[in-house]
Amino acid sequence: MSDGTLAAGQVVRGYRVERWLARGAMGEVYEATQIALDRRIALKVIAREYGTDPSFQERFRREAKTAASIEHANILPVYESGELEDGRLFLAMRFVEGQDLESYLQAHGPMEPGAAIALLSQIAAAIDVAHAKGLVHRDIKPANVMLENRDRRLHSFLTDFGLAKAQMNTGLTAAGAILGTPNYMAPEQFESPNVDGRADVYSFGCLVYRCLTGETACRPSGTRTSTTRSPCRAPSARRYRRRSTSSSCGRWPRSLRSARTRPASSCSGRGSRSAASPPRRHPPSTRRAWRPARRRPSRPRRRPRRHPSAAAATRYLPERHC
């Protein structure tokens, strides 16, 4: 078509397009049929602007070859990668009859802990295998996890391996922009795209939080989303501070009442010491730490038993008459 969208019934590189499925940040996905093998596949066509960059083409082919070499039950197989007649790059992958994890969470809400563990353990195993091959995903998020129903159980596939790395340093993004999803990216990815597998571990943790709570672990602060720094904020110390109940300066726990941990200006009204004065050392406490009383196991109370011969003898005692 004129806008680059493939029409139903169109044949490209031995694949017959059946229908359009979805549009992503890097291209479009179609359901197609491999004519030679009569096999249903998912055809991902990369946007045209990426195909004009030689460096992106080289990294795309290298990463697609590495991803195709990984054989794992939870990694979406890649059958072929190449270039269409109009110069656009494409990936032929296995077709999954299902939906992605993002759509599943929006429709069903948070997952039960047991179901979440069963699903997330599959994704974790796929990430471990990819890291063993030296491949870093860089964009782990619910939209890149496909779900398939097998015997009333969800089976997951991790997709889009290496596409984020192939997109690095192409000159196609604005200066200072990031490549990926900010709510699932590690903080070091906002400063440098050269990261290792630890960035995937961070993203996987955000994915776990999303599955169990239905919300993202990191939400942008404010109405405008920043593209140059992480949206996650460090936890404020105010929420962990003990509130005062007897005076305006507050009371500290017994374990923290030392000059080494207590600020010099925490209580200005009760003889506060200056920062230049030497720290005051308190003698160690001589009081014995309180321990709960040890209770002995209770035993059932027994009734005293009389000797059987004495009990029998009392039956035949003669009666006394006064």
Secondary structure, 3 states (H helix, E strand, C coil): CCCCCCCCCCEECCEEEEEEEEECCCEEEEEEEECCCCEEEEEEEECHHHHCCHHHHHHHHHHHHHHHHCCCCCECCEEEEEECCCCCEEEEEECCCEEEHHHHHHHHCCCCHHHHHHHHHHHHHHHHHHHHCCCCCCCCCHHHEEEEEECCEEEEEECCCCHHHHCCCCCCCCCCCCCCCHHHCCHHHHCCCCCCHHHHHHHHHHHHHHHHHCCCCCCCCCCCCCCCCCCCCCCCHHHHCCCCCCCCCCCCCHHHCCCCCCCCCCCCCCCCCCCCCCCCCCCCCCCCCCCCCCCCCCCCCCCCCCCHHHHHHHHHCCCCCC
